[in-house]
Amino acid sequence: MKIVLYAPNDAAGWTAALRHALPQAEIEPWSPERAAAADYAIVWRPSPDVVPSLRRAKAIFNLGAGVDAIPDVTAAEGRVPLIRLDDAGMAEQMVEYVCHAALRCYREFDAYAEQQRRALWQPRPREPKRGFAIGILGAGVLGSAVADALVGLRFTVRTWSRMRKALPGIASFAGMPELAAFLAGTRLLVCLLPLTRETRNLLDRARLSLLPRGACVVNVARGPVVVDADLLSLLDDGHLAGAILDVFRDEPLPPEHPFWHHPRVVVTPHVSAVTLIQESAEQIADKIRRLEAGLAVAGVVDPVLGY
Ligand SMILES: NC(=O)c1ccc[n+]([C@@H]2O[C@H](COP(=O)([O-])OP(=O)(O)OC[C@H]3O[C@@H](n4cnc5c(N)ncnc54)[C@H](OP(=O)(O)O)[C@@H]3O)[C@@H](O)[C@H]2O)c1
């Protein structure tokens, strides 16, 4: 079995892990000639010529949960299934990041840090937890894991997805007609949506204004879901209390971007849930074995929906 790998980051590490997980396969770096003969391809942020070069591949594996970096998801439509990572160690990391963000906002750690800078000993009145509803945009692999963890911390949790969910103890909102009601009851908004035609610029001024005054926003999905200028103006006029942002339209976030120095914005460099080589190689190997045995696999991207 021939597999081509297009992984600009740590190609040696990926090759070693994949060779270990699939000892019977020939795993080589992508080239147009090798691509033409490949049974499978494993890619991260492929250049535009990579997908069309895979003329006889049985599947393309994306080294991440989001497939928005595939130049044209529909290029493989009807021909080569595109398969994303599902969880592969990312859910646990996302849970850590979002639980930290939720507790940081709910327990007002930033306000206490500011008081400490002024040597001010002043307990703040605690808001009842019931009133601090956390709304998660996206209830897929990562959104549902985060929702479960927040319920475990006894937060009131609601999710928004395309299709309605039945997650125990979690209110499920579905589709555009229910987005306004979802946002109106959300004190901490967590974005875990894929970046698609429908979700690009979803969180603009009109939608973010539906959050109650004093709400916070956490974006751990993709930068272009949020309209930066609209988020900044709602932070500046006091409608929103804060934002914790891990993903951005341009990455690395340019040094001149106002997010860097905004007093109510926390910036992290796209680290909320990184792809883990070992876990991902094992998941891909397992899926290849299933495909070879004619079995179904999870994580096949719908080329029309784009996730
Ligand atoms: N920052 C990081 O380090 C990092 C790491 C990993 C992933 N991510 C991002 O997180 C995203 C989510 O990952 P995942 O594995 O949880 O994906 P997933 O399992 O595909 O879940 C996506 C969720 O979004 C919902 N959704 C998609 N389009 C929608 C729309 N137009 N309206 C309403 N809901 C919509 C889906 O609804 P249905 O359930 O109804 O289909 C689903 O619940 C990825 O696409 C990626 O961009 C970021």
The ligand as an SDF file (V2000), in Angstrom:
LIG
                    3D

 48 52  0  0  0  0  0  0  0  0999 V2000
   -8.2680   25.9240   17.9870 N   0  0  0  0  0  0  0  0  0  0  0  0
   -7.8970   24.6750   17.8180 C   0  0  0  0  0  0  0  0  0  0  0  0
   -6.8060   24.3130   18.2340 O   0  0  0  0  0  0  0  0  0  0  0  0
   -8.8400   23.6950   17.1630 C   0  0  0  0  0  0  0  0  0  0  0  0
   -8.5650   22.3210   17.2860 C   0  0  0  0  0  0  0  0  0  0  0  0
   -9.4620   21.4210   16.7270 C   0  0  0  0  0  0  0  0  0  0  0  0
  -10.5860   21.8770   16.0630 C   0  0  0  0  0  0  0  0  0  0  0  0
  -10.8090   23.2250   15.9610 N   0  0  0  0  0  0  0  0  0  0  0  0
  -12.0160   23.7010   15.2640 C   0  0  0  0  0  0  0  0  0  0  0  0
  -13.1610   23.1550   15.8980 O   0  0  0  0  0  0  0  0  0  0  0  0
  -14.1090   22.8230   14.8850 C   0  0  0  0  0  0  0  0  0  0  0  0
  -15.1020   21.7980   15.4280 C   0  0  0  0  0  0  0  0  0  0  0  0
  -14.4780   20.5250   15.5360 O   0  0  0  0  0  0  0  0  0  0  0  0
  -15.3490   19.2090   15.7850 P   0  0  0  0  0  0  0  0  0  0  0  0
  -14.4230   18.0630   15.7240 O   0  0  0  0  0  0  0  0  0  0  0  0
  -16.2040   19.3670   16.9940 O   0  0  0  0  0  0  0  0  0  0  0  0
  -16.3000   19.2530   14.4820 O   0  0  0  0  0  0  0  0  0  0  0  0
  -17.6660   18.4640   14.2240 P   0  0  0  0  0  0  0  0  0  0  0  0
  -17.6950   17.2060   15.0170 O   0  0  0  0  0  0  0  0  0  0  0  0
  -17.8260   18.4000   12.7440 O   0  0  0  0  0  0  0  0  0  0  0  0
  -18.7910   19.4270   14.8310 O   0  0  0  0  0  0  0  0  0  0  0  0
  -19.1930   20.6040   14.1940 C   0  0  0  0  0  0  0  0  0  0  0  0
  -20.4590   21.1200   14.8570 C   0  0  0  0  0  0  0  0  0  0  0  0
  -20.8050   22.3870   14.2620 O   0  0  0  0  0  0  0  0  0  0  0  0
  -22.1600   22.3370   13.8640 C   0  0  0  0  0  0  0  0  0  0  0  0
  -22.3830   23.1650   12.6730 N   0  0  0  0  0  0  0  0  0  0  0  0
  -21.6840   23.1680   11.5140 C   0  0  0  0  0  0  0  0  0  0  0  0
  -22.2080   24.0530   10.6470 N   0  0  0  0  0  0  0  0  0  0  0  0
  -23.2490   24.6200   11.2860 C   0  0  0  0  0  0  0  0  0  0  0  0
  -24.2080   25.5930   10.9040 C   0  0  0  0  0  0  0  0  0  0  0  0
  -24.1770   26.1740    9.6950 N   0  0  0  0  0  0  0  0  0  0  0  0
  -25.1540   25.9310   11.7910 N   0  0  0  0  0  0  0  0  0  0  0  0
  -25.2070   25.3300   13.0060 C   0  0  0  0  0  0  0  0  0  0  0  0
  -24.3350   24.3950   13.4300 N   0  0  0  0  0  0  0  0  0  0  0  0
  -23.3700   24.0520   12.5710 C   0  0  0  0  0  0  0  0  0  0  0  0
  -22.4390   20.8790   13.5490 C   0  0  0  0  0  0  0  0  0  0  0  0
  -23.8300   20.6520   13.5870 O   0  0  0  0  0  0  0  0  0  0  0  0
  -24.4550   19.1680   13.3740 P   0  0  0  0  0  0  0  0  0  0  0  0
  -24.0180   18.3750   14.6040 O   0  0  0  0  0  0  0  0  0  0  0  0
  -25.9060   19.3900   13.3460 O   0  0  0  0  0  0  0  0  0  0  0  0
  -23.8430   18.6350   12.1080 O   0  0  0  0  0  0  0  0  0  0  0  0
  -21.6570   20.1880   14.6630 C   0  0  0  0  0  0  0  0  0  0  0  0
  -22.4180   20.1170   15.8290 O   0  0  0  0  0  0  0  0  0  0  0  0
  -13.2470   22.3270   13.7300 C   0  0  0  0  0  0  0  0  0  0  0  0
  -13.9350   22.4220   12.5060 O   0  0  0  0  0  0  0  0  0  0  0  0
  -12.0530   23.2440   13.8050 C   0  0  0  0  0  0  0  0  0  0  0  0
  -12.2550   24.3770   12.9760 O   0  0  0  0  0  0  0  0  0  0  0  0
   -9.9630   24.1270   16.4970 C   0  0  0  0  0  0  0  0  0  0  0  0
  1  2  1  0
  2  3  2  0
  2  4  1  0
  4  5  1  0
  4 48  2  0
  5  6  2  0
  6  7  1  0
  7  8  2  0
  8  9  1  0
  8 48  1  0
  9 10  1  0
  9 46  1  0
 10 11  1  0
 11 12  1  0
 11 44  1  0
 12 13  1  0
 13 14  1  0
 14 15  2  0
 14 16  1  0
 14 17  1  0
 17 18  1  0
 18 19  2  0
 18 20  1  0
 18 21  1  0
 21 22  1  0
 22 23  1  0
 23 24  1  0
 23 42  1  0
 24 25  1  0
 25 26  1  0
 25 36  1  0
 26 27  1  0
 26 35  1  0
 27 28  2  0
 28 29  1  0
 29 30  1  0
 29 35  2  0
 30 31  1  0
 30 32  2  0
 32 33  1  0
 33 34  2  0
 34 35  1  0
 36 37  1  0
 36 42  1  0
 37 38  1  0
 38 39  2  0
 38 40  1  0
 38 41  1  0
 42 43  1  0
 44 45  1  0
 44 46  1  0
 46 47  1  0
M  CHG  2   8   1  16  -1
M  END
$$$$
